Amino acid sequence: MENSMIELQQINGSKEELYNYEFKERFLQLQYPKENTRRVKRTHLKHAADLEYDLNKDLYDFTFEEFEELLYKIGAKTVRSLQSILPTLRRYIQFAIEQGVKKSKDNSLENFGSTEVISKYLNKLNLFSKETITNILSSSENPQDGVIVALIFEGLSIKKKFQELVNLQIKDIDFDEGIITLPNRKITISEDTKKMIHLAIKSTEYVSVKGDERKYALPASKYILKSPRGNDYIPTDIIYQRIVRMSNYFDLKTLNATTISYSGQINYAAALLKSGKNIESVITSILDRFHINENVNSRNKLRIMINEHLGDLLKTDTNEGSIVDLRIIKQDIDAERAEEEEYYEDGDSQNFYGIRYERDPKNRQRAIEIHGLSCKICNFIFEEVYGEYGKDFIEVHHINPLSLTKKVTINPAKDLIPVCSNCHRIIHRKKNEILSVEQVRQMIESR
């Protein structure tokens, strides 16, 4: 077992990829005999890693609200995709119960079983415009509720149980300059947010909207967010409750800390793109402002989100700021042309049924910028196996067959997807049975 663990660590990278690494690896070893299956299940567990590190707790101790946040963060686009991940997480929690490391015997993920329940957490995002946020602020019965939305939208981090919100004090606000000073950065704020902060500071009572209306006295405090319990710090569960109340009050089912933060990120991105900044500079600015850990995954996630919601603002006629060298893309295309001598045609429709590589270097470049360099089926990364020689290499698959006779406008975000050579060959192995990405992914996961 010890040798197996060492081998797994060498293959799959550092321990930090998984929270509570040793326990999760023990779960994988005991529950899944085949390494191919363990690799897939390990990927499922990695979906929770960022949030686990932020909350400093293992997912088996997540509350219902924290599981909701996790499901939104996974960003699944289909119910089927989310259904492929959830059984692994449920099984892991059950394993923790059986091993006696989970305090309660409750498996909170059992609440997320039906298709109807799961569908609300799909990556539809339903982001909110600045106008919608402004309306929420102006219509909030309690300024202490509205200020939570305003501050998250502006860029205060929701990580570590809203630590930045909890610790924010009146002295941290420069109302003349419109700046909030945090321990690691400064954030400029809008006039609407300044007004909401003023109102929150002056609030002396809180109106409960649950059941019969009640009013609770709010003590004077040096903190922006006041606790009706008289504590110096507002408890985290009250912040969660207040966001849920606003979601119900305004009948906005997808209003939660994550979607408010995402909405703020997209709004900020729109302003920066309109000012002429390139996409990489915009992403860096968002990561800094919202205190998001910078890594390949966080940058790729932002690219996808910006492209989906602000595609018309992106400039696709330039290579400035790209993380992928266009010359390398063109070299790969030349190599593939030399390899690709034959393709299948089917009657008058003349669609490509064999492998046909994306020939437009800019489309290919954008697809890689948006989706990243890992295979979206099996997570293979060429650079990790082949070193420098494999850097920036991945094949790009057309989700729909291309016509030979009609010129097609390609949307790199929706029409193209990076896949490794093995998965690409399997997709196109039979000319009359082109497999979908999801079909091949399910083949791997079911092993």
Backbone torsions as a table, in degrees:
resi	resn	phi	psi	omega
1	MET	NA	-40.7	-178.2
2	GLU	-63.3	-44.6	179.4
3	ASN	-63.1	-39.1	179.0
4	SER	-61.9	-41.0	179.4
5	MET	-63.2	-41.3	179.6
6	ILE	-63.8	-42.3	-179.7
7	GLU	-63.3	-42.0	179.6
8	LEU	-62.7	-40.9	-179.8
9	GLN	-62.6	-39.9	-179.3
10	GLN	-67.1	-36.1	-177.5
11	ILE	-76.1	-41.1	-168.5
12	ASN	-101.5	2.3	173.6
13	GLY	99.5	-160.3	-172.1
14	SER	-75.4	160.7	179.1
15	LYS	-63.4	-27.2	-174.7
16	GLU	-66.4	-10.2	178.8
17	GLU	-66.4	-26.9	177.6
18	LEU	-121.5	137.7	173.3
19	TYR	-77.3	140.8	-178.2
20	ASN	55.1	53.5	-169.4
21	TYR	-53.7	-50.6	-173.8
22	GLU	-62.6	-40.5	-179.1
23	PHE	-68.5	-41.0	179.8
24	LYS	-66.8	-38.3	177.8
25	GLU	-66.9	-34.3	176.9
26	ARG	-65.3	-41.3	175.8
27	PHE	-58.3	-46.8	-178.3
28	LEU	-64.1	-42.7	-178.7
29	GLN	-64.3	-40.7	-175.3
30	LEU	-81.3	-28.8	-174.3
31	GLN	-95.4	-24.4	-174.4
32	TYR	-131.3	104.7	-174.8
33	PRO	-65.8	-33.1	-174.0
34	LYS	-92.0	135.3	-178.3
35	GLU	-64.3	-36.3	178.1
36	ASN	-58.6	-42.0	178.5
37	THR	-68.0	-41.7	179.2
38	ARG	-59.9	-38.9	-179.2
39	ARG	-61.5	-43.1	179.1
40	VAL	-66.4	-45.3	-178.7
41	LYS	-66.1	-33.2	177.4
42	ARG	-63.3	-38.8	177.2
43	THR	-62.7	-40.1	177.4
44	HIS	-60.5	-44.2	-179.1
45	LEU	-66.5	-31.2	-179.4
46	LYS	-65.2	-22.7	178.2
47	HIS	-58.6	-28.4	-176.8
48	ALA	-91.5	-10.3	-169.2
49	ALA	-58.8	-48.1	-177.5
50	ASP	-58.9	-45.3	-178.7
51	LEU	-69.2	-37.0	176.9
52	GLU	-60.4	-44.5	178.9
53	TYR	-66.0	-39.3	179.6
54	ASP	-63.0	-42.5	-177.2
55	LEU	-87.8	-11.7	-177.5
56	ASN	56.9	45.2	176.4
57	LYS	-152.3	151.5	177.4
58	ASP	-74.2	150.2	-176.1
59	LEU	-61.7	-23.0	178.7
60	TYR	-67.8	-12.9	176.1
61	ASP	-104.7	9.2	-179.7
62	PHE	-64.4	145.4	170.9
63	THR	-82.2	172.4	177.6
64	PHE	-57.6	-45.1	-178.7
65	GLU	-64.2	-36.8	179.9
66	GLU	-70.4	-33.8	173.9
67	PHE	-65.9	-37.7	176.4
68	GLU	-60.1	-45.4	178.6
69	GLU	-60.6	-41.2	178.9
70	LEU	-61.3	-45.3	-177.9
71	LEU	-63.3	-38.2	175.9
72	TYR	-65.6	-40.3	-177.7
73	LYS	-68.0	-30.8	178.5
74	ILE	-58.6	-37.2	174.7
75	GLY	69.2	32.7	179.2
76	ALA	-64.0	142.7	-177.9
77	LYS	-96.3	-17.8	179.3
78	THR	-133.2	154.7	177.0
79	VAL	-60.6	-40.8	-178.2
80	ARG	-60.5	-40.1	179.7
81	SER	-63.6	-44.0	179.3
82	LEU	-68.2	-35.9	178.7
83	GLN	-66.2	-23.4	178.0
84	SER	-77.6	-23.3	-178.4
85	ILE	-90.5	-41.8	-172.4
86	LEU	-58.9	-39.9	179.5
87	PRO	-58.3	-36.1	177.4
88	THR	-64.0	-43.9	-179.1
89	LEU	-67.5	-40.5	177.4
90	ARG	-62.2	-44.3	-178.5
91	ARG	-64.0	-37.3	178.5
92	TYR	-64.8	-43.2	179.6
93	ILE	-64.6	-41.3	177.9
94	GLN	-62.5	-38.7	176.8
95	PHE	-61.3	-41.5	179.6
96	ALA	-64.7	-36.7	177.2
97	ILE	-65.2	-46.1	-178.5
98	GLU	-65.2	-31.5	-179.7
99	GLN	-83.5	-6.4	176.5
100	GLY	78.6	15.3	-179.4
101	VAL	-93.0	-18.4	176.4
102	LYS	-91.7	128.8	-172.6
103	LYS	-64.2	-45.7	179.4
104	SER	-98.2	163.6	179.0
105	LYS	-94.1	10.2	-176.3
106	ASP	-82.8	132.0	172.9
107	ASN	-107.7	93.0	-173.0
108	SER	-59.6	-24.6	-178.7
109	LEU	-69.9	-13.5	176.1
110	GLU	-63.8	-19.6	178.1
111	ASN	-73.7	-13.0	-176.7
112	PHE	-111.1	66.4	-174.8
113	GLY	-110.0	-44.9	-172.9
114	SER	-76.2	155.1	178.0
115	THR	-60.6	-38.0	-179.4
116	GLU	-62.1	-42.0	-179.9
117	VAL	-70.0	-45.1	-176.1
118	ILE	-63.8	-37.1	-172.2
119	SER	-60.0	-26.4	-178.7
120	LYS	-70.7	-13.9	-177.9
121	TYR	-102.4	9.2	179.1
122	LEU	-69.6	161.9	-174.7
123	ASN	-77.7	52.2	172.5
124	LYS	-84.8	-22.1	176.1
125	LEU	63.1	-46.1	-179.9
126	ASN	45.2	55.4	-178.3
127	LEU	-68.2	157.5	-175.2
128	PHE	-107.0	136.3	178.6
129	SER	-72.7	165.9	177.6
130	LYS	-62.0	-34.3	179.9
131	GLU	-64.5	-41.9	178.9
132	THR	-63.5	-43.7	178.7
133	ILE	-61.8	-42.5	178.9
134	THR	-60.9	-41.2	178.5
135	ASN	-64.2	-39.0	178.1
136	ILE	-62.3	-43.5	-178.6
137	LEU	-63.9	-45.1	-176.3
138	SER	-72.3	-21.6	-177.1
139	SER	-102.7	-2.7	-177.8
140	SER	-66.5	128.1	179.7
141	GLU	-68.1	-32.2	-179.8
142	ASN	-115.6	115.9	175.4
143	PRO	-56.6	-28.5	178.1
144	GLN	-66.6	-23.9	172.8
145	ASP	-80.2	-50.6	-175.8
146	GLY	-59.5	-36.0	-177.1
147	VAL	-67.1	-28.2	176.6
148	ILE	-62.7	-47.8	178.7
149	VAL	-61.6	-45.7	-177.1
150	ALA	-60.2	-45.4	-175.4
151	LEU	-71.2	-38.4	177.6
152	ILE	-66.4	-42.1	179.2
153	PHE	-61.9	-35.6	-178.5
154	GLU	-74.0	-25.5	177.9
155	GLY	137.4	0.8	175.4
156	LEU	-67.4	137.6	-173.4
157	SER	-72.1	144.7	176.0
158	ILE	-98.6	4.4	-178.1
159	LYS	-75.4	164.8	176.2
160	LYS	51.4	50.4	176.8
161	LYS	55.8	46.9	176.0
162	PHE	58.3	37.7	-174.8
163	GLN	-56.4	-40.2	-178.7
164	GLU	-67.0	-39.0	177.1
165	LEU	-65.4	-46.1	-177.6
166	VAL	-59.7	-41.4	-173.4
167	ASN	-89.5	-4.9	-175.7
168	LEU	-66.9	125.5	-177.5
169	GLN	-113.9	162.1	-179.9
170	ILE	-58.2	-38.3	-178.2
171	LYS	-65.4	-15.5	-179.3
172	ASP	-81.8	-7.2	-175.6
173	ILE	-103.4	123.1	172.4
174	ASP	-101.9	97.5	-175.0
175	PHE	-69.9	-31.1	179.8
176	ASP	-66.5	-44.3	-177.9
177	GLU	-90.5	-14.6	-177.8
178	GLY	69.9	47.5	-175.9
179	ILE	-131.8	135.1	170.8
180	ILE	-102.7	127.7	178.6
181	THR	-101.5	116.8	178.1
182	LEU	-107.2	166.6	-177.1
183	PRO	-56.2	-29.5	-174.5
184	ASN	-119.9	0.0	-179.1
185	ARG	-170.1	171.0	174.6
186	LYS	-119.9	144.4	-178.3
187	ILE	-126.8	128.0	173.4
188	THR	-81.0	143.9	-176.5
189	ILE	-126.4	157.9	-178.0
190	SER	-80.2	168.8	177.1
191	GLU	-63.9	-38.1	179.3
192	ASP	-61.1	-41.0	179.8
193	THR	-68.4	-39.6	177.3
194	LYS	-59.9	-43.3	179.3
195	LYS	-62.7	-42.0	-178.8
196	MET	-66.4	-37.4	177.2
197	ILE	-64.4	-43.0	177.5
198	HIS	-56.5	-47.5	-178.9
199	LEU	-64.3	-39.3	-179.9
200	ALA	-64.3	-39.0	179.5
201	ILE	-65.6	-38.9	-176.9
202	LYS	-79.8	-12.0	-176.6
203	SER	-61.0	130.9	178.6
204	THR	-116.1	-5.6	177.5
205	GLU	-147.7	157.7	179.1
206	TYR	-124.7	127.6	-179.4
207	VAL	-94.4	119.3	178.0
208	SER	-80.8	133.8	179.9
209	VAL	-106.6	14.7	179.3
210	LYS	-99.8	116.2	-179.3
211	GLY	70.6	-143.4	177.8
212	ASP	-65.8	138.2	-177.6
213	GLU	-64.2	128.7	176.8
214	ARG	-129.9	153.0	177.8
215	LYS	-118.8	131.3	179.9
216	TYR	-113.9	136.9	177.8
217	ALA	-72.2	138.3	176.7
218	LEU	-109.1	122.4	-179.0
219	PRO	-72.4	154.7	173.2
220	ALA	-60.5	144.2	-175.5
221	SER	-152.7	152.2	174.3
222	LYS	-80.7	-10.2	-178.7
223	TYR	-94.1	152.0	177.9
224	ILE	-67.8	-46.6	178.8
225	LEU	-89.5	122.1	-176.8
226	LYS	-103.0	144.4	178.4
227	SER	-101.1	126.7	177.1
228	PRO	-66.7	-12.8	179.4
229	ARG	-82.0	-4.2	177.9
230	GLY	83.4	8.0	178.1
231	ASN	-75.6	157.2	173.7
232	ASP	-63.5	-46.8	-179.8
233	TYR	-99.5	143.8	174.4
234	ILE	-78.5	128.9	179.1
235	PRO	-63.8	145.6	-178.0
236	THR	-58.4	-38.6	-176.3
237	ASP	-63.2	-27.5	177.6
238	ILE	-69.4	-37.7	177.1
239	ILE	-62.3	-46.0	176.3
240	TYR	-56.9	-46.7	-177.5
241	GLN	-61.8	-39.5	-177.9
242	ARG	-68.4	-36.2	176.8
243	ILE	-67.2	-41.1	177.7
244	VAL	-62.6	-41.4	178.2
245	ARG	-58.7	-43.9	179.7
246	MET	-67.0	-37.5	176.9
247	SER	-58.6	-43.5	179.6
248	ASN	-72.8	-41.0	-176.3
249	TYR	-63.1	-42.2	-178.8
250	PHE	-94.7	4.0	-179.6
251	ASP	54.2	46.0	177.2
252	LEU	-115.9	91.2	-171.1
253	LYS	-63.4	-27.2	-177.5
254	THR	-96.0	8.6	177.9
255	LEU	-76.4	112.4	175.5
256	ASN	-151.9	175.3	-175.1
257	ALA	-57.2	-40.4	-177.4
258	THR	-66.8	-47.8	-177.9
259	THR	-69.4	-30.5	175.2
260	ILE	-65.1	-44.9	179.5
261	SER	-64.5	-45.6	177.8
262	TYR	-58.8	-41.8	179.5
263	SER	-61.6	-41.5	177.0
264	GLY	-63.3	-39.2	179.1
265	GLN	-63.4	-42.8	-179.9
266	ILE	-69.0	-40.0	177.3
267	ASN	-61.2	-42.7	178.7
268	TYR	-66.2	-40.2	178.6
269	ALA	-61.4	-42.1	-180.0
270	ALA	-59.8	-43.8	-179.9
271	ALA	-64.1	-41.5	-179.0
272	LEU	-69.6	-40.7	178.9
273	LEU	-64.3	-40.2	178.9
274	LYS	-66.2	-26.0	179.0
275	SER	-79.7	-6.6	176.0
276	GLY	104.8	2.6	179.6
277	LYS	-71.3	147.1	176.4
278	ASN	-80.8	165.1	-170.4
279	ILE	-60.3	-39.7	-178.1
280	GLU	-67.3	-37.8	177.2
281	SER	-66.7	-38.3	178.3
282	VAL	-62.7	-45.8	-179.3
283	ILE	-60.9	-44.0	178.9
284	THR	-60.6	-41.6	-179.5
285	SER	-65.0	-39.2	179.2
286	ILE	-66.5	-44.8	179.5
287	LEU	-58.5	-41.3	179.5
288	ASP	-67.7	-48.3	-174.6
289	ARG	-64.7	-40.7	-175.7
290	PHE	-96.2	8.0	175.8
291	HIS	53.9	53.3	179.0
292	ILE	-102.4	133.7	178.6
293	ASN	-58.9	130.9	-178.3
294	GLU	-88.5	120.7	173.6
295	ASN	-157.2	177.3	-176.9
296	VAL	-59.1	-43.6	-177.2
297	ASN	-64.5	-44.1	-178.1
298	SER	-66.7	-36.2	178.1
299	ARG	-69.0	-43.8	179.4
300	ASN	-63.0	-41.3	180.0
301	LYS	-60.6	-42.5	178.7
302	LEU	-66.7	-38.4	178.1
303	ARG	-58.7	-47.1	-179.1
304	ILE	-61.3	-46.7	-177.5
305	MET	-63.9	-43.3	179.3
306	ILE	-65.4	-42.6	-178.9
307	ASN	-63.8	-40.2	-178.1
308	GLU	-69.7	-33.2	-174.3
309	HIS	-105.3	-19.2	-177.8
310	LEU	-134.1	34.4	-175.7
311	GLY	-55.8	-34.7	-177.6
312	ASP	-71.4	-14.6	179.5
313	LEU	-90.1	-13.2	-175.5
314	LEU	-81.4	138.5	178.3
315	LYS	-94.1	117.6	-177.6
316	THR	-103.3	5.0	-177.5
317	ASP	-99.9	16.6	-179.6
318	THR	-139.1	153.0	178.4
319	ASN	-103.0	2.1	-176.4
320	GLU	-63.3	131.3	175.8
321	GLY	82.0	1.1	-177.2
322	SER	-74.6	146.7	176.9
323	ILE	-86.6	-7.4	-178.0
324	VAL	-116.1	125.2	-178.4
325	ASP	-71.4	120.7	-178.5
326	LEU	-62.4	-29.3	178.9
327	ARG	-65.8	-38.2	177.8
328	ILE	-65.7	-40.9	177.9
329	ILE	-57.6	-45.7	-178.2
330	LYS	-66.7	-36.7	177.2
331	GLN	-62.9	-41.9	178.8
332	ASP	-64.3	-39.1	179.1
333	ILE	-63.8	-42.4	177.9
334	ASP	-60.9	-41.4	179.5
335	ALA	-64.5	-38.9	-179.6
336	GLU	-70.7	-34.3	176.5
337	ARG	-60.0	-40.4	-179.9
338	ALA	-64.9	-33.7	-178.7
339	GLU	-78.6	-37.6	-170.3
340	GLU	-84.7	95.2	-178.2
341	GLU	-101.4	-26.5	-174.3
342	GLU	-133.4	152.6	170.4
343	TYR	-149.3	161.0	179.6
344	TYR	-91.0	144.9	172.5
345	GLU	-123.8	151.8	-178.9
346	ASP	-126.8	93.9	175.4
347	GLY	55.9	-141.1	-174.3
348	ASP	-74.4	-24.1	-175.9
349	SER	-66.9	-28.9	177.0
350	GLN	47.7	55.1	174.8
351	ASN	-97.8	147.9	175.2
352	PHE	-73.6	124.5	176.0
353	TYR	-114.2	-15.5	171.9
354	GLY	-89.2	-176.7	177.5
355	ILE	-67.9	125.5	171.0
356	ARG	-127.0	121.8	-175.2
357	TYR	-81.7	150.0	176.7
358	GLU	-67.5	120.9	-173.1
359	ARG	-93.8	-18.5	179.6
360	ASP	-83.0	112.4	-175.9
361	PRO	-60.9	-32.1	-179.1
362	LYS	-72.8	-38.3	175.6
363	ASN	-61.9	-43.5	-178.3
364	ARG	-65.8	-42.4	178.5
365	GLN	-60.8	-45.6	-179.5
366	ARG	-64.3	-39.1	179.6
367	ALA	-60.6	-41.7	-179.7
368	ILE	-71.0	-38.9	177.4
369	GLU	-61.1	-40.3	-176.7
370	ILE	-75.5	-48.4	-170.3
371	HIS	-98.3	-17.2	-179.0
372	GLY	92.9	-177.9	-173.7
373	LEU	-104.8	7.1	177.2
374	SER	-95.0	148.1	176.3
375	CYS	-63.9	126.9	-176.7
376	LYS	-80.7	4.8	175.4
377	ILE	-105.9	-51.2	-174.4
378	CYS	-116.9	-0.1	177.2
379	ASN	71.1	13.7	178.4
380	PHE	-66.0	137.4	176.8
381	ILE	-124.4	119.3	-173.9
382	PHE	-60.8	-40.1	-176.7
383	GLU	-63.9	-33.2	-179.3
384	GLU	-67.1	-27.3	-178.7
385	VAL	-98.0	-40.9	-173.4
386	TYR	-104.7	1.7	178.0
387	GLY	68.6	-146.4	-176.5
388	GLU	-57.0	-33.2	-177.7
389	TYR	-66.5	-27.9	-179.7
390	GLY	-94.6	1.9	-177.2
391	LYS	-61.6	135.2	176.3
392	ASP	66.2	15.3	179.9
393	PHE	-104.6	134.3	171.2
394	ILE	-165.6	147.4	174.1
395	GLU	-83.8	152.1	-178.1
396	VAL	-117.8	121.4	-174.0
397	HIS	-100.2	136.5	172.4
398	HIS	-81.4	119.0	-177.8
399	ILE	-63.6	-36.2	175.7
400	ASN	-111.2	143.0	178.9
401	PRO	-58.3	142.5	-179.1
402	LEU	-88.8	143.9	175.3
403	SER	-83.3	141.5	176.5
404	LEU	-83.6	-20.6	-171.4
405	THR	-105.7	-19.2	-177.8
406	LYS	-114.0	139.6	175.8
407	LYS	-80.1	126.3	-175.3
408	VAL	-112.6	134.3	174.6
409	THR	-81.7	122.5	-175.7
410	ILE	-97.3	129.4	171.7
411	ASN	-101.8	105.2	-174.9
412	PRO	-56.7	-27.8	-178.4
413	ALA	-73.8	-36.2	-173.4
414	LYS	-107.6	-26.8	-173.2
415	ASP	-98.9	-18.1	-176.0
416	LEU	-120.7	147.5	179.3
417	ILE	-148.8	133.6	-179.8
418	PRO	-73.6	132.0	176.4
419	VAL	-139.4	153.4	176.3
420	CYS	-76.7	168.5	-176.2
421	SER	-62.5	-40.2	-179.5
422	ASN	-61.8	-51.3	-179.1
423	CYS	-63.7	-36.4	179.7
424	HIS	-63.2	-41.6	179.3
425	ARG	-65.6	-40.7	-179.8
426	ILE	-65.0	-40.4	178.2
427	ILE	-55.2	-42.5	-173.3
428	HIS	-104.0	17.9	-173.8
429	ARG	-61.3	-40.0	-179.9
430	LYS	-113.2	128.7	-171.7
431	LYS	-67.0	-28.1	-178.8
432	ASN	-100.5	9.0	179.7
433	GLU	-144.6	72.7	178.8
434	ILE	-76.8	122.0	-177.1
435	LEU	-81.5	151.3	174.6
436	SER	-83.8	162.9	176.5
437	VAL	-58.4	-42.2	-178.7
438	GLU	-65.2	-37.2	178.8
439	GLN	-62.1	-44.9	-179.4
440	VAL	-68.2	-38.3	178.2
441	ARG	-61.6	-41.2	179.3
442	GLN	-66.0	-34.9	175.9
443	MET	-57.4	-44.8	-178.1
444	ILE	-68.9	-44.5	-175.8
445	GLU	-68.4	-26.8	-177.2
446	SER	-84.2	-3.9	-179.1
447	ARG	-74.1	NA	NA
